[in-house]
Amino acid sequence: MFRKNNLSSQIVFILMFFIMFFGINIFQSDFRLDLNAQVYSDFTLPDVEGNDITLSKNPIFEKPHARGDISEKGCIMISFWATWCAPCKEELKKMNNIYLKYKDNGFDYYAISIDDQKSVAKVKSFAESYKYSFNILLDTDRKVFEAYGGVEEEVPYSVLISHDKEVRYKHLGFITGDEVKIEQEIKSLLGIQ
């Protein structure tokens, strides 16, 4: 009997260890510098109003003089999200504030929904009700999501691209406080102290 209880205790301890170790990591967000920066993947996606948006045509990728400034700063953040994802909605709310704060400093933001074709009406309704200032795009077949390293339904998943078309940072998940880290990374690429 002692041996059986001891074995049960050991199994419970091992299970608790795995739950604590892996469970905590599941809920923590991950923001990291990709030291071997990859070149961005260009795409054209429709926005919620049916207009095609092509990433490579964004003015941030133009020569500095074409943007009207003399610096070589600027960045674009792409966030993949879904209407069923509560952390995604929180991230979009925080990112709208960051977008409004830095859009005149060479920052742009695309929120790309990975909802399937059947859910496009939900995405449109969501976009209309919140009236975000940034573009909301539709990636119903998830090809762009996969091209940027997105896995299954792990959202929100964000990618920060520098003015020289390199993916510099990736961020998975969203918890309160992540917006501070994200804003710091954006400011760094914009050359703002």
C-alpha positions as CSV (number, residue, x, y, z in Angstrom):
1,M,0.0,0.0,0.0
2,F,2.8,2.4,0.9
3,R,4.5,1.6,-2.4
4,K,1.3,2.3,-4.4
5,N,0.7,5.7,-2.7
6,N,4.4,6.6,-3.2
7,L,4.1,5.8,-6.9
8,S,0.9,7.8,-7.1
9,S,2.6,10.7,-5.4
10,Q,5.5,10.5,-7.9
11,I,3.2,10.4,-10.9
12,V,1.2,13.4,-9.5
13,F,4.5,15.3,-8.9
14,I,5.7,14.6,-12.4
15,L,2.4,15.6,-14.0
16,M,2.3,18.8,-11.9
17,F,5.9,19.6,-13.1
18,F,4.9,19.2,-16.7
19,I,1.7,21.2,-16.3
20,M,3.6,24.0,-14.6
21,F,6.5,24.1,-17.0
22,F,4.6,23.7,-20.2
23,G,1.4,25.4,-19.1
24,I,3.1,28.6,-18.1
25,N,5.0,28.7,-21.4
26,I,1.8,28.3,-23.3
27,F,0.3,31.4,-21.7
28,Q,3.5,33.5,-21.9
29,S,4.1,35.6,-25.0
30,D,7.3,35.3,-26.8
31,F,8.9,38.4,-28.3
32,R,12.3,37.8,-29.8
33,L,14.8,39.2,-32.2
34,D,15.4,37.1,-35.2
35,L,19.2,37.4,-35.4
36,N,19.2,35.8,-38.9
37,A,16.6,38.3,-40.3
38,Q,14.6,36.8,-43.1
39,V,13.3,38.9,-46.0
40,Y,9.6,39.6,-45.8
41,S,7.1,37.7,-48.0
42,D,5.2,40.0,-50.2
43,F,1.4,39.5,-50.5
44,T,-1.8,41.0,-51.8
45,L,-4.9,40.5,-49.7
46,P,-8.3,42.0,-49.7
47,D,-9.4,44.3,-46.9
48,V,-12.8,44.1,-45.4
49,E,-14.2,46.4,-48.0
50,G,-12.9,44.3,-50.9
51,N,-9.9,46.5,-51.9
52,D,-6.6,44.7,-52.6
53,I,-3.7,45.7,-50.4
54,T,-0.1,44.8,-51.5
55,L,2.5,44.9,-48.9
56,S,5.4,45.8,-51.2
57,K,3.5,48.9,-52.3
58,N,3.5,50.4,-48.8
59,P,5.3,53.8,-48.8
60,I,7.5,52.6,-45.9
61,F,9.4,50.5,-48.4
62,E,10.1,53.4,-50.7
63,K,13.3,55.3,-50.8
64,P,13.5,57.8,-47.9
65,H,13.2,60.8,-50.2
66,A,10.0,59.5,-51.6
67,R,8.5,59.4,-48.1
68,G,9.4,63.0,-47.6
69,D,11.9,62.4,-44.9
70,I,15.7,62.1,-44.7
71,S,16.0,59.1,-42.4
72,E,16.0,55.5,-43.3
73,K,13.6,54.5,-40.5
74,G,10.2,52.9,-40.6
75,C,8.5,49.6,-39.9
76,I,5.3,47.6,-40.5
77,M,3.7,45.3,-38.0
78,I,1.5,42.5,-39.2
79,S,-0.7,40.8,-36.7
80,F,-2.5,37.6,-37.5
81,W,-5.8,37.2,-35.5
82,A,-9.2,35.6,-35.5
83,T,-12.7,36.7,-34.3
84,W,-12.9,33.8,-31.9
85,C,-9.6,34.8,-30.2
86,A,-10.0,37.0,-27.0
87,P,-6.3,37.9,-26.7
88,C,-6.4,38.9,-30.4
89,K,-9.1,41.4,-29.7
90,E,-7.2,42.9,-26.8
91,E,-4.1,43.2,-28.9
92,L,-6.0,45.0,-31.7
93,K,-7.3,47.5,-29.2
94,K,-3.8,48.2,-27.8
95,M,-2.3,48.2,-31.3
96,N,-4.8,50.8,-32.5
97,N,-3.4,53.2,-29.9
98,I,0.2,52.5,-30.8
99,Y,-0.7,52.8,-34.5
100,L,-2.3,56.3,-34.0
101,K,0.7,57.4,-31.9
102,Y,3.4,56.4,-34.5
103,K,1.7,56.4,-37.9
104,D,3.2,59.8,-38.7
105,N,6.7,58.6,-37.8
106,G,7.0,55.8,-40.4
107,F,4.9,53.1,-38.7
108,D,2.1,51.1,-40.4
109,Y,0.0,48.2,-39.1
110,Y,-2.0,45.5,-40.8
111,A,-4.4,43.2,-38.8
112,I,-4.8,40.0,-40.9
113,S,-7.7,37.8,-40.0
114,I,-7.2,34.1,-40.5
115,D,-10.9,33.4,-40.2
116,D,-12.2,31.1,-42.9
117,Q,-14.3,32.1,-45.9
118,K,-17.5,31.3,-44.0
119,S,-16.6,33.8,-41.2
120,V,-15.9,36.8,-43.4
121,A,-19.2,38.4,-42.4
122,K,-18.1,38.2,-38.8
123,V,-14.8,39.9,-39.6
124,K,-16.6,42.6,-41.5
125,S,-19.1,43.1,-38.6
126,F,-16.2,43.2,-36.1
127,A,-14.3,45.8,-38.2
128,E,-17.4,48.0,-38.5
129,S,-18.2,47.9,-34.8
130,Y,-14.7,48.8,-33.6
131,K,-13.8,51.3,-36.4
132,Y,-10.0,50.7,-36.1
133,S,-7.8,53.2,-37.9
134,F,-5.6,50.5,-39.5
135,N,-6.2,48.1,-42.4
136,I,-8.0,44.8,-41.6
137,L,-7.2,42.2,-44.2
138,L,-8.5,38.7,-45.0
139,D,-6.3,35.7,-45.3
140,T,-9.1,33.0,-45.5
141,D,-6.8,30.3,-46.9
142,R,-4.0,31.2,-44.4
143,K,-1.3,31.2,-47.1
144,V,0.2,34.5,-45.9
145,F,-0.1,33.3,-42.2
146,E,1.9,30.2,-43.1
147,A,4.4,32.1,-45.2
148,Y,5.3,34.1,-42.1
149,G,5.7,31.0,-40.0
150,G,2.2,30.8,-38.5
151,V,1.2,27.4,-37.1
152,E,-2.4,26.1,-37.1
153,E,-4.5,28.4,-35.0
154,E,-1.8,29.9,-32.8
155,V,-2.9,33.5,-32.7
156,P,-2.3,36.4,-32.1
157,Y,0.9,36.1,-34.0
158,S,2.7,39.3,-35.0
159,V,5.7,40.0,-37.2
160,L,7.6,43.3,-37.3
161,I,9.2,44.2,-40.6
162,S,11.8,46.9,-41.0
163,H,12.0,49.6,-43.8
164,D,14.6,47.4,-45.5
165,K,12.1,44.6,-45.8
166,E,13.6,42.3,-43.2
167,V,11.5,40.5,-40.6
168,R,13.1,41.7,-37.3
169,Y,10.8,40.5,-34.6
170,K,8.1,37.9,-34.0
171,H,5.6,37.8,-31.2
172,L,3.3,35.0,-30.3
173,G,0.3,35.5,-27.9
174,F,-0.8,38.6,-26.1
175,I,-1.1,39.3,-22.4
176,T,-1.4,42.6,-20.6
177,G,1.9,44.4,-20.7
178,D,3.0,43.0,-24.1
179,E,2.0,46.3,-25.7
180,V,4.9,48.0,-23.8
181,K,7.5,45.5,-25.2
182,I,6.0,45.8,-28.7
183,E,6.0,49.6,-28.5
184,Q,9.7,49.6,-27.5
185,E,10.6,47.4,-30.5
186,I,8.7,49.7,-32.8
187,K,10.4,52.8,-31.4
188,S,13.7,51.1,-31.8
189,L,13.1,50.5,-35.5
190,L,11.8,54.1,-35.9
191,G,14.8,55.5,-34.2
192,I,12.7,57.1,-31.4
193,Q,14.1,57.2,-27.9
